[in-house]
Structure formats: structure tokens, C-alpha cells
């Protein structure tokens, strides 16, 4: 493959990726889940001693927990919303905490590190972070 063909291919891939990101960033209606948010707030009280030691942790002043029906859980940083499914088991709890941590660590590189966020979420759910 020629150098020009490689450059062309890379540009096409970049354009395709940016259009997917733009589409994913489109506002999604939020169906608030106050019971799920209350569950998370109660957990955060217990986890506070662990979380305040985390580099970059800053509890968001406000956020909304929204119902998710068909896709994978995600966080809308601009709107301060987390989109998650129902809380049925410990894996669902990890998903809720994982998305919350993206908000709480948004100002730090850890907030974009999926492996770091997932490990911290699992540790918190499993044993309170110890």
C-alpha cells in the first residue's frame, strides 16, 4: 500500500470515528431514577473515607441518574448524567458506581482510564474500597 493510500485510509477512519462520537454525544432524554440515585448516595457516605484519598476525586455538586433501556451504561459529562439499567445484582452495582466515578474523576486523567475506573468500582462494591 502506498503512503498516500495509507494517509487516505487514516483520514477516512478518523472521519468515521468522529461522526460516531458526534452521534453518541447527542442529547439523550433522561428518565430520572431517584431510588437508584438514593442508593448511590447512601453508598457514597460509606465509601467517602476511601474516595477522598483517590487522586482527582471531586464529588459532583449535582448529577442525575437516568434510566437506560437498550445500550451499555454511559456518562454524559456535560449534562452530569449517568445512564444505567436497573440494579439487580452486584454487576449492575459496579456499573452504576463505574459511571458515577467518571463524573467524580472528570477533572483528572483517571476519569478517562477505563481500567482504573472499573477496578475502583469493583473494589468499592466488593468490600467498601479497602
MARBA-3410 file (N, C-alpha, C, O; in Angstrom, 1 decimal):
130
0.9,-1.2,0.0,0.0,0.0,0.0,0.9,1.2,0.0,1.9,1.3,0.7 ~ 0.6,2.2,-0.8,1.4,3.4,-0.9,1.1,4.3,0.3,0.2,4.1,1.0 ~ 2.1,5.2,0.4,2.0,6.1,1.6,0.7,7.0,1.4,0.0,7.2,2.4 ~ 0.4,7.4,0.2,-0.8,8.2,0.0,-2.1,7.4,0.3,-3.1,7.9,0.9 ~ -2.1,6.1,0.0,-3.2,5.3,0.3,-3.4,5.1,1.8,-4.5,5.1,2.3
-2.3,5.0,2.5,-2.4,4.8,4.0,-2.9,6.1,4.6,-3.8,6.1,5.5 ~ -2.4,7.3,4.1,-2.9,8.5,4.7,-4.4,8.7,4.4,-5.2,9.1,5.3 ~ -4.8,8.3,3.2,-6.3,8.4,2.8,-7.1,7.5,3.8,-8.2,7.9,4.2 ~ -6.6,6.3,4.0,-7.3,5.3,4.8,-7.4,5.9,6.3,-8.5,5.8,6.9 ~ -6.3,6.4,6.8,-6.4,7.0,8.1,-7.3,8.2,8.2,-8.0,8.3,9.2
-7.4,9.0,7.2,-8.3,10.1,7.2,-9.8,9.6,7.2,-10.6,10.2,7.9 ~ -10.0,8.6,6.4,-11.4,8.1,6.3,-11.8,7.5,7.7,-12.9,7.7,8.1 ~ -10.9,6.8,8.3,-11.2,6.2,9.6,-11.4,7.3,10.7,-12.3,7.1,11.5 ~ -10.6,8.4,10.6,-10.8,9.5,11.6,-12.1,10.1,11.4,-12.8,10.5,12.4 ~ -12.6,10.4,10.1,-13.9,11.0,9.9,-15.0,10.1,10.4,-15.9,10.5,11.0
-14.9,8.8,10.1,-15.9,7.8,10.5,-16.0,7.8,12.1,-17.1,7.8,12.6 ~ -14.8,7.8,12.7,-14.8,7.8,14.2,-15.4,9.1,14.8,-16.2,9.0,15.7 ~ -15.1,10.2,14.2,-15.6,11.5,14.7,-17.1,11.6,14.5,-17.8,12.2,15.3 ~ -17.6,11.0,13.4,-19.1,11.1,13.2,-19.8,10.2,14.2,-20.9,10.5,14.7 ~ -19.2,9.0,14.6,-19.8,8.2,15.6,-19.8,8.9,17.0,-20.8,8.8,17.7
-18.7,9.6,17.3,-18.6,10.3,18.6,-19.6,11.4,18.6,-20.3,11.6,19.6 ~ -19.8,12.2,17.5,-20.8,13.2,17.5,-22.2,12.7,17.7,-23.0,13.3,18.4 ~ -22.4,11.5,17.0,-23.8,10.9,17.2,-24.0,10.5,18.6,-25.1,10.6,19.2 ~ -22.9,9.9,19.2,-23.1,9.4,20.6,-23.2,10.6,21.6,-23.8,10.4,22.7 ~ -22.7,11.7,21.2,-22.8,12.9,22.1,-24.2,13.6,22.0,-24.4,14.6,22.8
-25.0,13.2,21.1,-26.3,13.8,21.0,-27.1,13.7,22.3,-27.0,12.6,23.0 ~ -27.8,14.7,22.7,-28.6,14.6,24.0,-29.5,13.4,24.0,-30.2,13.2,23.0 ~ -29.6,12.7,25.1,-30.5,11.6,25.3,-31.5,12.0,26.3,-31.1,12.5,27.4 ~ -32.8,11.8,26.1,-33.8,12.1,27.1,-33.5,11.4,28.4,-33.0,10.2,28.4 ~ -33.7,12.0,29.5,-33.4,11.4,30.8,-34.7,11.1,31.5,-35.6,12.0,31.7
-34.9,9.8,31.9,-36.0,9.4,32.8,-35.3,9.2,34.2,-34.7,8.2,34.4 ~ -35.4,10.2,35.0,-34.7,10.2,36.3,-35.1,8.9,37.1,-36.2,8.5,37.1 ~ -34.1,8.4,37.8,-34.2,7.3,38.7,-33.9,7.6,40.1,-32.8,7.4,40.6 ~ -34.8,8.3,40.8,-34.5,8.8,42.2,-34.1,7.7,43.2,-33.2,7.9,44.1 ~ -34.7,6.5,43.1,-34.3,5.4,44.0,-32.9,4.9,43.8,-32.2,4.6,44.7
-32.5,4.9,42.6,-31.2,4.4,42.2,-30.1,5.5,42.7,-29.1,5.2,43.2 ~ -30.5,6.8,42.5,-29.6,7.8,42.9,-29.5,7.8,44.5,-28.4,8.0,45.0 ~ -30.6,7.6,45.2,-30.6,7.5,46.6,-29.7,6.3,47.1,-28.9,6.4,48.0 ~ -29.8,5.2,46.4,-29.0,4.0,46.7,-27.5,4.4,46.6,-26.7,4.1,47.5 ~ -27.2,5.1,45.5,-25.8,5.5,45.3,-25.3,6.5,46.3,-24.2,6.4,46.8
-26.1,7.5,46.7,-25.8,8.4,47.7,-25.5,7.8,49.0,-24.6,8.1,49.7 ~ -26.3,6.8,49.4,-26.1,6.0,50.7,-24.7,5.3,50.6,-24.0,5.3,51.6 ~ -24.4,4.7,49.5,-23.1,4.0,49.3,-22.0,5.0,49.4,-20.9,4.7,50.1 ~ -22.1,6.2,48.8,-21.1,7.2,48.8,-20.7,7.6,50.2,-19.6,7.9,50.5 ~ -21.7,7.7,51.1,-21.4,8.1,52.5,-20.5,7.1,53.1,-19.5,7.4,53.8
-20.7,5.8,52.9,-19.9,4.7,53.5,-18.5,4.7,52.8,-17.5,4.5,53.4 ~ -18.4,5.1,51.5,-17.2,5.0,50.8,-16.4,6.3,50.8,-15.2,6.3,50.3 ~ -16.9,7.3,51.4,-16.3,8.6,51.5,-14.8,8.6,52.0,-13.9,9.2,51.3 ~ -14.5,7.9,53.1,-13.1,7.8,53.5,-12.1,7.3,52.5,-11.0,7.7,52.4 ~ -12.6,6.3,51.7,-11.8,5.8,50.6,-11.7,6.7,49.4,-10.6,7.0,48.9
-12.8,7.3,49.0,-12.8,8.1,47.8,-12.0,9.4,48.0,-11.4,9.9,47.0 ~ -12.1,10.0,49.2,-11.3,11.3,49.3,-9.8,11.1,49.2,-9.1,12.1,49.0 ~ -9.3,9.9,49.3,-7.9,9.6,49.1,-7.6,9.3,47.7,-6.4,9.3,47.3 ~ -8.6,9.2,46.8,-8.3,9.0,45.4,-7.9,10.2,44.7,-8.5,11.3,44.8 ~ -6.7,10.2,44.0,-6.3,11.3,43.3,-7.3,11.8,42.3,-7.8,11.0,41.5
-7.7,13.1,42.3,-8.6,13.7,41.4,-10.1,13.5,41.7,-10.9,14.0,41.0 ~ -10.4,12.9,42.9,-11.8,12.7,43.2,-12.4,14.0,43.7,-11.8,14.7,44.5 ~ -13.5,14.3,43.1,-14.2,15.5,43.5,-15.7,15.2,43.3,-16.2,15.0,42.2 ~ -16.4,15.0,44.4,-17.8,14.7,44.3,-18.6,15.8,43.6,-18.5,16.9,43.9 ~ -19.3,15.4,42.5,-20.1,16.4,41.8,-21.2,17.0,42.7,-21.8,16.3,43.5
-21.4,18.3,42.6,-22.4,19.0,43.4,-23.8,18.5,43.1,-24.6,18.4,43.9 ~ -24.0,18.2,41.8,-25.3,17.6,41.4,-25.0,16.7,40.2,-24.1,16.8,39.4 ~ -25.9,15.7,40.1,-25.9,14.8,39.0,-27.3,14.1,39.0,-28.0,14.1,39.9 ~ -27.6,13.5,37.8,-28.8,12.8,37.7,-28.5,11.4,37.2,-27.7,11.1,36.4 ~ -29.3,10.4,37.8,-29.2,9.0,37.4,-30.4,8.8,36.5,-31.6,9.0,36.9
-30.2,8.4,35.2,-31.2,8.2,34.2,-31.3,6.8,33.9,-30.4,6.0,33.9 ~ -32.6,6.4,33.5,-32.8,5.0,33.1,-32.2,4.8,31.7,-32.2,5.6,30.8 ~ -31.7,3.6,31.6,-31.1,3.1,30.3,-31.8,1.9,29.9,-32.0,0.9,30.7 ~ -32.3,1.8,28.7,-33.1,0.7,28.3,-32.5,-0.2,27.3,-32.7,-1.4,27.4 ~ -31.6,0.3,26.4,-31.1,-0.6,25.4,-29.6,-0.7,25.2,-29.1,-1.6,24.6
-28.9,0.3,25.7,-27.5,0.4,25.4,-26.7,0.0,26.6,-27.2,-0.3,27.7 ~ -25.4,0.1,26.5,-24.5,-0.1,27.6,-24.5,1.2,28.5,-24.7,2.3,28.0 ~ -24.3,1.1,29.8,-24.2,2.2,30.6,-23.2,3.2,30.1,-22.2,2.9,29.6 ~ -23.5,4.5,30.3,-22.6,5.6,29.9,-22.8,6.8,30.8,-23.8,6.9,31.5 ~ -21.9,7.8,30.6,-21.9,9.0,31.4,-21.9,10.2,30.4,-21.2,10.2,29.4
-22.8,11.1,30.6,-22.8,12.4,29.9,-22.2,13.4,30.8,-22.9,14.0,31.7 ~ -20.9,13.7,30.6,-20.2,14.6,31.5,-20.8,16.0,31.4,-20.9,16.7,32.5 ~ -21.1,16.5,30.2,-21.6,17.9,30.1,-22.9,18.1,30.9,-23.1,19.1,31.6 ~ -23.8,17.1,30.8,-25.1,17.2,31.4,-25.1,16.7,32.9,-26.1,16.8,33.6 ~ -24.0,16.1,33.3,-23.8,15.5,34.6,-24.9,14.4,34.8,-25.6,14.4,35.8
-25.0,13.5,33.9,-25.9,12.4,33.9,-25.2,11.1,33.8,-24.3,11.0,33.0 ~ -25.7,10.1,34.5,-25.3,8.7,34.3,-26.5,8.0,33.8,-27.6,8.1,34.4 ~ -26.3,7.2,32.8,-27.4,6.3,32.2,-27.0,4.9,32.5,-26.1,4.3,32.1 ~ -27.9,4.3,33.3,-27.7,2.9,33.8,-29.0,2.2,33.8,-30.1,2.7,33.8 ~ -28.9,0.8,33.8,-30.1,0.0,33.9,-30.4,-0.3,35.3,-29.9,0.4,36.2
-31.4,-1.1,35.5,-31.9,-1.4,36.9,-30.8,-2.1,37.7,-29.9,-2.7,37.2 ~ -30.9,-2.0,39.0,-30.0,-2.6,40.0,-30.5,-3.9,40.4,-31.4,-4.0,41.3 ~ -30.0,-5.0,39.7,-30.5,-6.4,40.0,-29.4,-7.2,40.7,-29.8,-8.2,41.4 ~ -28.2,-6.9,40.6,-27.1,-7.7,41.1,-25.8,-6.9,41.3,-25.8,-5.7,41.0 ~ -24.8,-7.5,41.8,-23.5,-6.8,42.0,-22.9,-6.3,40.8,-22.2,-5.2,40.8
-23.1,-6.9,39.6,-22.5,-6.4,38.4,-23.2,-5.1,38.0,-22.6,-4.2,37.5 ~ -24.5,-5.0,38.2,-25.3,-3.8,38.0,-24.8,-2.7,38.9,-24.7,-1.5,38.5 ~ -24.5,-3.0,40.2,-24.0,-2.1,41.1,-22.6,-1.5,40.7,-22.4,-0.3,40.8 ~ -21.8,-2.4,40.2,-20.5,-2.0,39.7,-20.7,-1.0,38.5,-20.0,0.0,38.4 ~ -21.7,-1.3,37.6,-21.9,-0.4,36.5,-22.3,1.0,37.0,-21.9,2.0,36.4
-23.2,1.1,38.0,-23.7,2.4,38.5,-22.5,3.1,39.1,-22.3,4.3,38.8 ~ -21.7,2.5,39.9,-20.6,3.1,40.5,-19.5,3.5,39.5,-18.9,4.6,39.6 ~ -19.3,2.7,38.5,-18.3,3.0,37.4,-18.7,4.3,36.7,-17.9,5.1,36.6 ~ -20.0,4.4,36.4,-20.4,5.6,35.7,-20.3,6.8,36.6,-20.0,7.9,36.1 ~ -20.7,6.7,37.9,-20.5,7.8,38.8,-19.1,8.2,38.9,-18.8,9.4,38.9
-18.2,7.3,38.9,-16.7,7.6,39.1,-16.2,8.4,37.9,-15.3,9.3,38.0 ~ -16.8,8.2,36.7,-16.4,9.0,35.5,-16.8,10.5,35.8,-16.0,11.4,35.4 ~ -17.9,10.7,36.5,-18.2,12.1,36.9,-17.3,12.7,37.9,-16.8,13.8,37.8 ~ -17.1,11.9,39.0,-16.3,12.3,40.1,-14.8,12.5,39.8,-14.2,13.2,40.5 ~ -14.3,11.8,38.8,-12.9,11.9,38.4,-12.7,12.6,37.1,-11.7,12.6,36.5
-13.8,13.4,36.7,-13.7,14.0,35.4,-12.6,15.0,35.2,-12.1,15.2,34.1 ~ -12.1,15.6,36.2,-11.0,16.6,36.1,-9.7,16.0,36.2,-8.7,16.7,36.4 ~ -9.6,14.7,36.2,-8.3,14.0,36.4,-8.1,12.9,35.3,-9.1,12.4,34.9 ~ -6.9,12.6,34.9,-6.7,11.6,33.9,-7.3,10.2,34.3,-7.7,9.5,33.4 ~ -7.4,9.9,35.6,-8.0,8.7,36.0,-9.5,8.6,35.5,-10.0,7.5,35.3
-10.2,9.7,35.3,-11.5,9.7,34.9,-11.8,9.1,33.5,-12.9,8.7,33.2 ~ -10.7,9.1,32.7,-10.8,8.6,31.4,-10.1,7.2,31.2,-10.1,6.7,30.1 ~ -9.6,6.7,32.3,-8.9,5.4,32.3,-9.9,4.3,32.7,-10.2,4.1,33.9 ~ -10.4,3.7,31.7,-11.5,2.6,31.9,-11.0,1.6,32.9,-11.8,1.1,33.7 ~ -9.8,1.1,32.8,-9.3,0.0,33.6,-9.3,0.5,35.1,-9.6,-0.2,36.0
-8.8,1.7,35.3,-8.7,2.3,36.6,-10.1,2.5,37.3,-10.3,2.0,38.4 ~ -11.0,3.1,36.5,-12.4,3.3,37.0,-13.1,2.0,37.3,-13.7,1.8,38.3 ~ -12.9,1.0,36.4,-13.6,-0.3,36.6,-13.0,-1.0,37.9,-13.8,-1.5,38.7 ~ -11.7,-1.0,38.1,-11.1,-1.6,39.2,-11.5,-0.9,40.5,-11.8,-1.6,41.5 ~ -11.6,0.4,40.5,-12.0,1.1,41.7,-13.5,0.8,42.0,-13.9,0.6,43.1
-14.3,0.8,41.0,-15.8,0.5,41.2,-15.9,-0.9,41.7,-16.7,-1.1,42.7 ~ -15.2,-1.9,41.2,-15.3,-3.3,41.7,-14.8,-3.3,43.2,-15.5,-4.0,44.0 ~ -13.8,-2.6,43.5,-13.2,-2.7,44.8,-14.2,-2.1,45.8,-14.4,-2.6,46.9 ~ -14.9,-0.9,45.4,-15.8,-0.3,46.3,-17.1,-1.2,46.5,-17.5,-1.4,47.7 ~ -17.6,-1.8,45.5,-18.8,-2.6,45.6,-18.4,-3.9,46.4,-19.2,-4.4,47.2
-17.3,-4.5,46.1,-16.9,-5.7,46.7,-16.7,-5.6,48.2,-17.2,-6.4,49.0 ~ -15.9,-4.6,48.6,-15.6,-4.5,50.1,-15.4,-3.1,50.6,-14.6,-2.8,51.5 ~ -16.2,-2.2,50.0,-16.1,-0.8,50.5,-14.8,-0.1,50.2,-14.6,1.0,50.8 ~ -14.0,-0.6,49.3,-12.8,0.1,48.9,-11.5,-0.3,49.6,-10.4,0.1,49.2 ~ -11.6,-1.1,50.7,-10.4,-1.4,51.4,-9.6,-2.4,50.6,-8.5,-2.8,51.1
END
